[in-house]
């Protein structure tokens, strides 16, 4: 059997943890299940991550990284309303395509709340910071107050969170795609009123 480099093995284990958490929840995400999902010996998992909490911390880092990628990929370099709309559309599309990430995120946030961990907060804070920096750049040349940028970031976050919970609850892709359009319409209406 060929030796797998440690960095690749860690990456495989983090991806496996996301899939297992999405399928079985945090409580069902045993190290044995995660190792099996990654097609790795259990000892390798314990070598790469001394504790399950360290593995979960790496999962939170991966989630923050993916959010950052989705947000920056949807920076359309337009005005603030166009950019906010593109970010929200990018998030809803990503959730539809990446239900494992969405499920794992919801599971981990609930787990972090119960265990008083602050990793969930770091994912949200990082996403909010990236989103607001994109919106600030989009607002340059426009008369948009910094608190309005924060409000837009909050509204986009709240709408995308509500969307993902609904999508995961009903698992009806066609319905969720239609609801994504409604969510975008809500943002458009709010932005029109706020930026008028």
Secondary structure as the mmCIF struct_conf table of DSSP 4:
data_model
#
loop_
_struct_conf.conf_type_id
_struct_conf.id
_struct_conf.beg_label_comp_id
_struct_conf.beg_label_asym_id
_struct_conf.beg_label_seq_id
_struct_conf.end_label_comp_id
_struct_conf.end_label_asym_id
_struct_conf.end_label_seq_id
HELX_LH_PP_P HELX_LH_PP_P1 UNK A 2 UNK A 5
HELX_RH_AL_P HELX_RH_AL_P1 UNK A 6 UNK A 24
TURN_TY1_P TURN_TY1_P1 UNK A 25 UNK A 28
HELX_RH_AL_P HELX_RH_AL_P2 UNK A 31 UNK A 37
TURN_TY1_P TURN_TY1_P2 UNK A 38 UNK A 39
HELX_RH_AL_P HELX_RH_AL_P3 UNK A 42 UNK A 48
BEND BEND1 UNK A 50 UNK A 51
HELX_RH_AL_P HELX_RH_AL_P4 UNK A 52 UNK A 73
TURN_TY1_P TURN_TY1_P3 UNK A 74 UNK A 74
BEND BEND2 UNK A 78 UNK A 78
HELX_RH_AL_P HELX_RH_AL_P5 UNK A 80 UNK A 97
HELX_RH_AL_P HELX_RH_AL_P6 UNK A 99 UNK A 115
TURN_TY1_P TURN_TY1_P4 UNK A 116 UNK A 116
BEND BEND3 UNK A 118 UNK A 118
HELX_RH_AL_P HELX_RH_AL_P7 UNK A 119 UNK A 139
TURN_TY1_P TURN_TY1_P5 UNK A 140 UNK A 141
BEND BEND4 UNK A 142 UNK A 142
HELX_RH_AL_P HELX_RH_AL_P8 UNK A 146 UNK A 170
HELX_RH_AL_P HELX_RH_AL_P9 UNK A 173 UNK A 195
#
